[in-house]
Amino acid sequence: MAARRNANTTAAPAAASGSAGGRPAAESLDRLAWLLDSSIRLPGGFRIGIDGLIGLIPGLGDAAGALLGLYIVLRASAFDVPRAVLARMLLNVGIETVIGAIPVFGDLFDFAFKANQRNVALLRRYSAAPRRERRSAWALLAAVAALVIVAAIVVVAAGVALAQWLLAAV
């Protein structure tokens, strides 16, 4: 099975390569992410995982997928990954969970996004270049925070405009 994995998922995260006990734990995260995101080969070469199949069950499937994704983030925290990288990993799980809850489109998104493999790749990149990955994670989190603030301002402005329009109509 390991020979069928794509280039991004063949190597185990190197975050714990300095410790004798860490390598098996890192490899188990890689195997779990592959099982959840890419273990089933479809005609045409596209791969899906059991996370996407579980996600087809309305409500419960998305919750189960989120818990499995959170397990990977929790295990990654044992590798002394900085909070910014963990937050980026949580963002991946959150995106997959929220968009995955949308009927049909969310299921297709869930098959393609592969948050678990993205998170293992983040762990691997952090261990290879900790300083660069930390800066990248903070930059992404700052951009997301800015987008959330802009979205909140737009929602509040739209609410105020709607309230003014309704008051003017009365």
C-alpha positions as a Python dict, from the first residue, in 0.01 Angstrom:
ca = {
    (1, 'M'): (0, 0, 0),
    (2, 'A'): (276, 244, 84),
    (3, 'A'): (409, 227, -271),
    (4, 'R'): (81, 370, -401),
    (5, 'R'): (97, 685, -190),
    (6, 'N'): (173, 1006, -374),
    (7, 'A'): (502, 1189, -329),
    (8, 'N'): (362, 1415, -56),
    (9, 'T'): (263, 1130, 169),
    (10, 'T'): (533, 864, 139),
    (11, 'A'): (769, 996, 403),
    (12, 'A'): (675, 1003, 767),
    (13, 'P'): (694, 1334, 949),
    (14, 'A'): (1048, 1393, 1064),
    (15, 'A'): (948, 1598, 1366),
    (16, 'A'): (1050, 1329, 1607),
    (17, 'S'): (1340, 1183, 1414),
    (18, 'G'): (1581, 1281, 1689),
    (19, 'S'): (1418, 1048, 1938),
    (20, 'A'): (1404, 675, 1912),
    (21, 'G'): (1042, 660, 2028),
    (22, 'G'): (918, 945, 1807),
    (23, 'R'): (970, 792, 1464),
    (24, 'P'): (705, 519, 1501),
    (25, 'A'): (460, 779, 1634),
    (26, 'A'): (531, 1008, 1338),
    (27, 'E'): (494, 722, 1093),
    (28, 'S'): (164, 623, 1252),
    (29, 'L'): (35, 979, 1194),
    (30, 'D'): (137, 953, 831),
    (31, 'R'): (-40, 619, 793),
    (32, 'L'): (-353, 749, 965),
    (33, 'A'): (-364, 1060, 742),
    (34, 'W'): (-320, 842, 432),
    (35, 'L'): (-598, 607, 549),
    (36, 'L'): (-832, 899, 615),
    (37, 'D'): (-757, 1094, 296),
    (38, 'S'): (-614, 873, 18),
    (39, 'S'): (-643, 502, 90),
    (40, 'I'): (-908, 421, -174),
    (41, 'R'): (-813, 438, -540),
    (42, 'L'): (-1089, 535, -781),
    (43, 'P'): (-1092, 478, -1156),
    (44, 'G'): (-885, 747, -1325),
    (45, 'G'): (-626, 752, -1047),
    (46, 'F'): (-806, 987, -807),
    (47, 'R'): (-778, 882, -444),
    (48, 'I'): (-1021, 930, -159),
    (49, 'G'): (-1011, 814, 200),
    (50, 'I'): (-1245, 685, 462),
    (51, 'D'): (-1285, 1038, 603),
    (52, 'G'): (-1468, 1138, 286),
    (53, 'L'): (-1685, 827, 299),
    (54, 'I'): (-1767, 882, 666),
    (55, 'G'): (-1851, 1243, 578),
    (56, 'L'): (-2134, 1121, 355),
    (57, 'I'): (-2333, 1040, 670),
    (58, 'P'): (-2520, 1366, 742),
    (59, 'G'): (-2410, 1540, 1061),
    (60, 'L'): (-2245, 1248, 1238),
    (61, 'G'): (-1999, 1180, 956),
    (62, 'D'): (-1864, 1536, 957),
    (63, 'A'): (-1833, 1530, 1336),
    (64, 'A'): (-1647, 1198, 1327),
    (65, 'G'): (-1414, 1331, 1056),
    (66, 'A'): (-1344, 1640, 1266),
    (67, 'L'): (-1260, 1427, 1571),
    (68, 'L'): (-1021, 1213, 1368),
    (69, 'G'): (-856, 1528, 1231),
    (70, 'L'): (-829, 1673, 1581),
    (71, 'Y'): (-661, 1352, 1696),
    (72, 'I'): (-383, 1412, 1442),
    (73, 'V'): (-343, 1773, 1565),
    (74, 'L'): (-334, 1654, 1926),
    (75, 'R'): (-65, 1397, 1845),
    (76, 'A'): (132, 1661, 1652),
    (77, 'S'): (133, 1882, 1961),
    (78, 'A'): (347, 1617, 2132),
    (79, 'F'): (626, 1702, 1883),
    (80, 'D'): (665, 2053, 2034),
    (81, 'V'): (517, 2219, 1727),
    (82, 'P'): (465, 2594, 1780),
    (83, 'R'): (115, 2725, 1844),
    (84, 'A'): (107, 2900, 1507),
    (85, 'V'): (161, 2572, 1323),
    (86, 'L'): (-96, 2396, 1543),
    (87, 'A'): (-341, 2680, 1475),
    (88, 'R'): (-285, 2635, 1102),
    (89, 'M'): (-352, 2264, 1142),
    (90, 'L'): (-672, 2343, 1333),
    (91, 'L'): (-769, 2582, 1055),
    (92, 'N'): (-733, 2297, 802),
    (93, 'V'): (-958, 2073, 1013),
    (94, 'G'): (-1206, 2357, 1061),
    (95, 'I'): (-1224, 2438, 690),
    (96, 'E'): (-1279, 2074, 601),
    (97, 'T'): (-1544, 2036, 872),
    (98, 'V'): (-1741, 2353, 796),
    (99, 'I'): (-1737, 2324, 417),
    (100, 'G'): (-1779, 1947, 441),
    (101, 'A'): (-2112, 2000, 618),
    (102, 'I'): (-2261, 2157, 303),
    (103, 'P'): (-2465, 1887, 126),
    (104, 'V'): (-2309, 1746, -195),
    (105, 'F'): (-2056, 2027, -254),
    (106, 'G'): (-1908, 1975, 92),
    (107, 'D'): (-1870, 1604, 32),
    (108, 'L'): (-1684, 1667, -293),
    (109, 'F'): (-1469, 1927, -116),
    (110, 'D'): (-1397, 1678, 162),
    (111, 'F'): (-1269, 1423, -92),
    (112, 'A'): (-1035, 1679, -249),
    (113, 'F'): (-910, 1897, 41),
    (114, 'K'): (-736, 1620, 241),
    (115, 'A'): (-685, 1818, 564),
    (116, 'N'): (-519, 1528, 745),
    (117, 'Q'): (-245, 1487, 486),
    (118, 'R'): (-203, 1865, 475),
    (119, 'N'): (-150, 1860, 852),
    (120, 'V'): (107, 1581, 839),
    (121, 'A'): (285, 1773, 561),
    (122, 'L'): (285, 2084, 786),
    (123, 'L'): (440, 1877, 1063),
    (124, 'R'): (701, 1744, 822),
    (125, 'R'): (781, 2093, 684),
    (126, 'Y'): (809, 2236, 1034),
    (127, 'S'): (1058, 1971, 1134),
    (128, 'A'): (1265, 2035, 819),
    (129, 'A'): (1265, 2418, 848),
    (130, 'P'): (1118, 2529, 1182),
    (131, 'R'): (1186, 2901, 1147),
    (132, 'R'): (1047, 2934, 793),
    (133, 'E'): (735, 2730, 869),
    (134, 'R'): (668, 2928, 1186),
    (135, 'R'): (678, 3256, 988),
    (136, 'S'): (457, 3107, 716),
    (137, 'A'): (203, 2987, 973),
    (138, 'W'): (186, 3328, 1143),
    (139, 'A'): (145, 3502, 805),
    (140, 'L'): (-144, 3275, 712),
    (141, 'L'): (-310, 3321, 1051),
    (142, 'A'): (-276, 3700, 1020),
    (143, 'A'): (-438, 3688, 676),
    (144, 'V'): (-723, 3472, 806),
    (145, 'A'): (-773, 3704, 1103),
    (146, 'A'): (-786, 4003, 866),
    (147, 'L'): (-1045, 3825, 649),
    (148, 'V'): (-1257, 3741, 954),
    (149, 'I'): (-1244, 4104, 1069),
    (150, 'V'): (-1341, 4230, 722),
    (151, 'A'): (-1623, 3974, 703),
    (152, 'A'): (-1748, 4081, 1047),
    (153, 'I'): (-1744, 4449, 941),
    (154, 'V'): (-1937, 4364, 622),
    (155, 'V'): (-2196, 4164, 820),
    (156, 'V'): (-2241, 4444, 1073),
    (157, 'A'): (-2264, 4707, 797),
    (158, 'A'): (-2520, 4496, 610),
    (159, 'G'): (-2719, 4452, 931),
    (160, 'V'): (-2718, 4825, 997),
    (161, 'A'): (-2821, 4899, 638),
    (162, 'L'): (-3101, 4642, 658),
    (163, 'A'): (-3222, 4786, 988),
    (164, 'Q'): (-3221, 5138, 843),
    (165, 'W'): (-3409, 5019, 536),
    (166, 'L'): (-3670, 4838, 748),
    (167, 'L'): (-3713, 5142, 974),
    (168, 'A'): (-3751, 5369, 673),
    (169, 'A'): (-4014, 5137, 525),
    (170, 'V'): (-4226, 5151, 841),
}
